[in-house]
Amino acid sequence: MQKYEMLILLRSDLEEEAREAELKKFADIVATMGGSVEAMDKWGVKKTQYPIAFKTDAFYALMTFVANGAAVKELDRVAGISDDVLRRMITKVEEK
């Protein structure tokens, strides 16, 4: 099991409940595939550097989790087909 971080940019016009449901969906994927979520940092709505799908701001969230490679692939797949996710990036955290 490896430690990862997933930066998620969600549409800023989502209702609070829909936003929480979307973030919970990603945490549940990690949990069902044998991993664990260590932290879910919600940064709030911020301006993007450039327009993404004609939107100039997005809700940023950073999820830190421990999982295997299959869970990472599933997270990337589900985030890629979700209409509410503007961008996502999953990186491996190097242990010191």
N, C-alpha and C positions, 0 to 999 in steps of 0.2 A: 504494500500500500504506500502510496506517494502523496505528498501534500501539494495541493493546487490552489490557485486563485482564479476566479471567474469574474471578470468585469462585464456587467450587463448594462446596456443602455436601452431603457424602455421609453415608449412614447410618453411625452410629458402630459398629454391630455387625458390619460387614463384616470379613472376614478380611484380613490384610495383602496377600496375593496378589491378591484380588479388588479391593481398593482401588487397588493399583498398576496393575492391568489397566484399570480404569475411567479413571484419570488418563492412562494411555498411549493409550487410545482417543481422548481429546480431543486430545492432542498429535499423534497420527497424522492426524486429520482436518485439522488446520492444515497439516501437512507435505504431505499429498496434494493439497491445494488451492493449493499454491504459496507458502505462508507459512512462517514459522519461529517456533519457540518460543524466547523469550529466557530465561525463568526459570519454574521450577515450585516455588513456596514452599509447603511443607506445614506448616500451623500446628498440626495435631494435633486431638484431640478437645476441644471446648469446649462449655460450656452455651449453649443458645440463649436469646434474650430471651423467647420464648414457644414453646409446643409446636407442632411442625410434624409433621403426620401422627402425632400422639400420641407423638412423641419429644421429649425435653427436652435432648438433646445431639447434636452432629454433628461429623464430621471436616471441618475447613476446609482448603481449598487455594486458592492464588492463582496463576493461570497468566498470565504476561505474554507476548504474542505479537504478531507483525507479520503482517497478512493483509489480504485484500480483503473487501468486503461479503458476497460469496457464502459465504466460509468462516465468517463470523460467523453468518449465517442458518443454515447447516448445523449449527454447534456448538449453537446455541440449539434447533434442532429435535431433535437427537439427545439433548441433555440433558433436554429436555422429556418425551421418551418413555421415558427410562431409569428403572427402578424404584429404583435405588440413589441417585439424585440427589434430595435433598430440596428444594434451592433452587439457583438459579444467577443470576448477574448479570454481564452483559458491558457494559463501559464503554470509551469511547474515551479514550485518554491524550492530553492536550494537550501538544504539543511547545513548549518555551520558547525 
